[in-house]
Amino acid sequence: MTVSGEAHAPSYYAATAKGLINFPALESDARADVCIIGGGYTGLSAALHLSERGYSVVLIEANKVGWGASGRNGGQLHSAQRREQSTLEKWFGKKHAHQLFDLGEEAKALVKSLITKYEIDCDWQEGLIHAMHKRRYLSDMNREIDLLQKDYQVKDITTFSRDEIAAALGTDVYYGGWREQSAGHLHPLNYALGLARAAHFAGARIYEDTAAIEVSESDPPRVKTAKGTITADAVILAGNGYLQDIHEDTESRVMPLHNFILTTEPLGARADELIPRREAAADSRFVVYYWRLTRDNRLLFGGGETYGTTFPNDIKNFVRPHMLKLYPQLADVKIDYAWGGTLAVTMKRLPYIRRLRRGLYTSCGYSGQGVGTASFAGKLLAEAIAGEAERFDVFTKLPAPPFPGGRMFRSPTLALAMTWYALRDRL
Ligand SMILES: Cc1cc2nc3c(=O)[nH]c(=O)nc-3n(C[C@H](O)[C@H](O)[C@H](O)COP(=O)(O)OP(=O)(O)OC[C@H]3O[C@@H](n4cnc5c(N)ncnc54)[C@H](O)[C@@H]3O)c2cc1C
């Protein structure tokens, strides 16, 4: 059963949220051109882009808009796709890899343009560093950078030696890395709330505390909620890692993973000793560490993952040892917030975007790279519904096999596999 009627997680983001709009619950039947299930980046961006094209849109969110991963994540806006270009070329050939790269870059540009166009106050800051935690990863890293610079004309990369990355990140645990200027970080909940406002003013009807409990097999599909039925020509499933018991096939192709973040107390001048140029950072671990400074000089650090159905009881002390591996000098610092969120990964770590049948669309499984990709997927869904599916189809061609065990048994199988990979981080 979908979780519904919940307030925002007790995060740093909720504590610093700006311009929250409380949308009503849906109390009766409704009719729209498009019904969207889920109020994260995917659903909100689809609502905005469809409304701008003149479609009537009803978006239903089981909790609050931005309640899911979109309001809880690390806020890092990455380039291209979740997989390296060398891997994409090997899997799909150069032409498709280049298309995916171009659309990934467009996703990054879209987020920045939405922030500007709708004046979304979400602390956007350029610069992102990739840090290698094993010496043996450096040769692959250099090969990938070479490919990006020569074949993809990427111009904004700076590579770091061991000393340089220590200076950039205030920790000596990394062997090297690279920085890109055009990627960066933002306040994810304020960005989601900005999208919601933009969609609302563009004419989308948004309802909170309204869960879809069933999507019918009919053509077009009808969406049932506790208080009514929504009739629409097209339905978009945008529940990502939180979608439950709505569409078995979609759910069997993504795996919900829980990931955790803490935020320290404000660090004042000490913050500059950690990340003097205030980039975001992510490292090469399989269970990735990601961190950055907030506008008010806190360290926001993500690390640690669980694969079962529950969160750890004490999230602060679940994440803190990971942070101290990089920054033992912060042992005396108070942790003000700690929270968890659920993302969805696919077997190939590439998004699952499909027209499932006439009038039914799904988009999910961004595998930890959803700030850009989910925002962009919303735009692609709007294009596809308007009959312009060329760019949408660059993604629909990507393979997304179901997880072994399907929807019911995917967790235990994955937990075993993930634990093995997480162990490899330590070898
Ligand atoms: C801890 C964490 C850190 C992350 N860090 C990053 C990062 O730094 N950079 C990055 O690019 N990505 C990151 N991600 C991933 C990114 O947050 C997601 O890919 C992205 O937010 C997905 O957006 P979405 O709209 O598809 O899903 P969500 O934001 O999860 O939204 C889905 C919404 O659907 C609603 N819903 C579900 N079922 C129903 C239903 N039946 N009826 C009505 N509503 C329903 C849920 O309540 C939820 O609000 C992170 C994720 C997590 C959890």
The ligand as a Gaussian input file, in Angstrom:
#p B3LYP/6-31G(d) Opt

LIG

0 1
 C       18.716000      10.187000      -0.145000
 C       18.696000      10.420000      -1.628000
 C       19.723000      11.156000      -2.215000
 C       19.708000      11.395000      -3.607000
 N       20.654000      12.241000      -4.125000
 C       20.567000      12.604000      -5.422000
 C       21.437000      13.590000      -5.944000
 O       22.250000      14.188000      -5.222000
 N       21.352000      13.884000      -7.266000
 C       20.434000      13.288000      -8.085000
 O       20.400000      13.583000      -9.286000
 N       19.533000      12.374000      -7.595000
 C       19.582000      12.044000      -6.290000
 N       18.662000      11.165000      -5.772000
 C       17.621000      10.627000      -6.671000
 C       16.512000      11.659000      -6.956000
 O       16.117000      12.269000      -5.765000
 C       15.325000      10.935000      -7.618000
 O       15.774000      10.250000      -8.768000
 C       14.232000      11.895000      -8.055000
 O       13.886000      12.778000      -7.016000
 C       13.020000      11.103000      -8.530000
 O       11.939000      11.975000      -8.735000
 P       10.486000      11.374000      -8.958000
 O        9.574000      12.512000      -9.160000
 O       10.530000      10.367000     -10.051000
 O       10.165000      10.568000      -7.634000
 P        9.871000      11.073000      -6.146000
 O       10.465000      12.399000      -5.893000
 O       10.224000       9.977000      -5.226000
 O        8.315000      11.323000      -6.148000
 C        7.377000      10.288000      -6.236000
 C        6.115000      10.770000      -5.551000
 O        5.051000       9.902000      -5.917000
 C        4.178000       9.819000      -4.816000
 N        3.387000       8.591000      -4.996000
 C        3.815000       7.297000      -5.026000
 N        2.783000       6.469000      -5.206000
 C        1.666000       7.231000      -5.306000
 C        0.298000       6.943000      -5.477000
 N       -0.155000       5.686000      -5.567000
 N       -0.579000       7.982000      -5.529000
 C       -0.149000       9.274000      -5.451000
 N        1.150000       9.595000      -5.256000
 C        2.041000       8.590000      -5.188000
 C        5.084000       9.768000      -3.605000
 O        4.414000      10.172000      -2.423000
 C        6.202000      10.728000      -4.024000
 O        6.026000      12.030000      -3.506000
 C       18.658000      10.867000      -4.406000
 C       17.638000      10.140000      -3.817000
 C       17.643000       9.921000      -2.439000
 C       16.522000       9.162000      -1.812000

